[in-house]
């Protein structure tokens, strides 16, 4: 009755179903791992944000840029009067504008780009404060262009960029800058004038990896359930006498109701 399951067409069907089911389970595991990675990343960011602020220069001497990112850092020095740029096409609290990027010379240290904050479109970009300041903020690494995003023009003089690409900014302003920049939070002495400090990174969003994991598991189960139903349907069809795939139907069961003897002429003997 089950011999038809070993015909070439059915073997291909079995392999296709189980390959699809295993592949979808692999995708479910991939999505789950991405969920775990994101949870670990969010926990790391929160731990670094809650740590005590540290001076940037010693961190740069002992850690890489990625190891410094999201830590609260401080730096003492002064803003440079040249090399200020704006990061265009920014939105904050539903308002379009730009972020102000200003080189900051750390006393006894490198030049670091400070994202001083947001200025709405139509407002003048304020000049940086003068004099020695103690600046505090969040360390961030260089931004990288994503697929499909516009590129920045690296030729000629420009005061606008689309992202905080530190190697490009270094080329544009003609200065060697630190491998991290600082999202400004506060300074001493304080400055109450614009720009408005940018908010903390919003880590609450992101793709729903758990939902995707469940969906791929359901798809895998559906493939197996469909395979079972296909076999059961074919068996029912064969029981009704309908051959499939060129198989001869199984012979009906022989039921002997009575025993008779047959003579040579093929007639029951008296």
N, C-alpha and C positions, 0 to 999 in steps of 0.2 A: 504493500500500500504506500510505503514511503520511498519507493525506489525513484520516483520522479524528482525527488529533492536533490538527487545526485546527477541530474542531467546538466549539460554545460550551461544552458540558460539560467537554471536555478543556482548553480554554483556562482555564476557572475553576480546574480542578485544577492546571494548571501554575502559575498565579499564586499559588494558596494554598500549594503546596509551597515555591516559591522565597521567598515572603514569610515563611513560617515558618522556613525555613533561615536567611535573612538576619537575621530577628529573633533567633533563637537565637544566631547568631554575635555579634550586638550585645550580648546578655546575657553571653556569654562574655567579650567585651572589657570590659564593665562590671565583671564580677567580677575580671578581671585587674588593672584599674586600681585597684580597691579593695585588692587584694593589694599593689600597688606603694605605694599611699598608706599602708597600715599599716606596711610595711617602713620607709618614710621616717619615719613617726611614731615607731616604736620606736627607730630610729637617733638621732633628735633627742632623745628622752628620755634615752637612754644617754649621749649627748654632754653634755647638761646636768647629768646626775647626776655625771659624772666631772670636771666643771669645778671649779675652786677656789671655795670658798664666798665669797660677796660680801655686803656689807651691804645690807639690804633697802631702806633709805630712799633711797640714791642710785638704786637700780634703779627704784623707784616714780616718781622724778622724771624719769627718762629713757626708760622703756619702758612699754608697755601690760601689762595683766595676763597676756594670753596669751604675750607675749614673756618674761615672768618665770617662768611656770609650769615646774615640775620642776627649776629651779635650786636648788642648795643656798644657803641664805641665813642670815644672822645678824642679830640685833637685840639691843640692850642697853636694858633698862628694867625694869619691874616689873609683875606681875600685878595686875589690879584685884580688889578684894574683893567686887565686885558684878557681876552680869550673867553668871555662869557658867551654861552650858546643858549638856545631855547629848543626844547624837545616838543615839537608841534603835534597837533591832532590828539591832544589829551582831553579827557573828560573827568570832571570831579563834581560830585553832588549834582549831576545833571547839567552842568555848565561846560561849554567848550572852551578850551584855552590851551595853554602850554606850560611846561615845567621849565624852570630857570636853572641852568647848569653853570656853576661858577668854579673856576680853579681856586684852590685854597692851599697856600704854602704853609705846611706844618713846620713849626720851629724845630730845627735840627732834624727834619725828616723830609719825605717826598712831597710832591704836589698831589693832592687828591681832589677829584671832582666832587662837588657837593650839589646835590639836587635840592636847591633851596626851597622849592615848592611850586605851587600852581598860581598862575595869573590868568584870569579870564580874558577871552578875546575882546579887543577894544580898549584894554587898559595898557598903560605904559609899563614896560618891564623895569622894575626898580633897580637902581645901581646897588652893588653890594655895600654892606657897612664897611667903614674904614677902621683901622686900628687893630690891636690884638684882641682876639676873641677865643673863648673856650666853646667849641662847638660839639654838640652831642647828637647822635643819630644812629641809624641802622645801617650796618655795612651790607652792601649788595655787590654782586659780581656783574661783569659786563653782559649786556643784553645781546642776543644773537638773532639775526633775521630769520623768521620762520618761512616755511614754504608758502609762496603766494604773496608775501609782503613786498612792498616797494623797497627798492634799495636807496641808500643815501648817496648823494653825489660827493665823491671824494676829491674831485678836481676843482680847483679855483677856490676863491674865498666865499665862505657861507657862514651864516650865524644860526642856521636851523638844521636840526637832525630829527630823524623819525624814531630813534631809539638811543639808549645810552650805551653805545658801542665804544668802549674805552680805547681800543686800538685806533679806531677811526677818529675819535675826538682828539687823541694825542697827535695824530697827523694834522688835523685841521687847525689846532691851536699852536702847533709847533712846540709842544712841551712833553716831557716824559712824565706820565701820570701813574699813580698807584694802580695795582690790578683790581682794586675795588673802588666803588664810589660810596658816598654816604647820603642816605635819605635823611634830610635835616629834621630834627625834632625840636631842639631848643639851643639857646646860646647864652653865654654871659660875656658882656652885658646883653640883656634881652632886647629884641627888636620887635615891636608890635606892628610894623608895617608889612604890606605884602612882600613876597609871596606867602601863600597859605601852605603850611607843611602838608605833604602828601599823606594819606592814611596808611595804616599798616596793610600789608598784603592780605587780601581776602582769601582764606584757605577753606571756606565753607563749601565752595562749589566744586566743580570738576565733574568728570564723567561718572555716571552711576554704575560703578564696576560690580557692585553686589547684584544689582538688578540684571546686568548682562550675564553674570555667572549663572543665576537662576534660569534665565532664558535659554542659555546654551544647554544646561542640564535637561530642561523640558524638551528641547528639540531632540536631544539624544534619546530620551525615553520614547518620544513619539516615533522615532525611526524604528526602534525595537518592537514597539507595539504594532506598528504597521506591518513589520515583517511577520509577526505572529498571525495577524489577521489574514495576510495574504496566503500563508500556508493553510490555515483553517478553511478558508474559502475554497482553495484548490482541493482539499480533502473532501469537502462536502460535495463539490462538483463531481468528483470521481465516484463517490458513493452512489450518486444518482445515475451513474453510467456514462457521464460525459467525459471522454478522454481528453487530456490536455497534452500539448507538446509532443503529439505523435505517439503517446503511450496507448497501449491497448487497455481497455477497462478491465478491472479485476473481475474474474468470473463470479457469477452469483453463487451463493452457497447451495450445496446439493442437500435436498431434504428428501429422505426416503420415507414415504407414508405407508407403503405396503410392499411386500416381497412377492413378485410373480415370476414364473418361469416362462421362458419363451422357447417355442419349438423352432425347427429349422425354417419354417415359413415366416417367422417374425410375428406369429400370433400367440397370444397366451394359450398355454396348453390347458385342456379341460381338467 
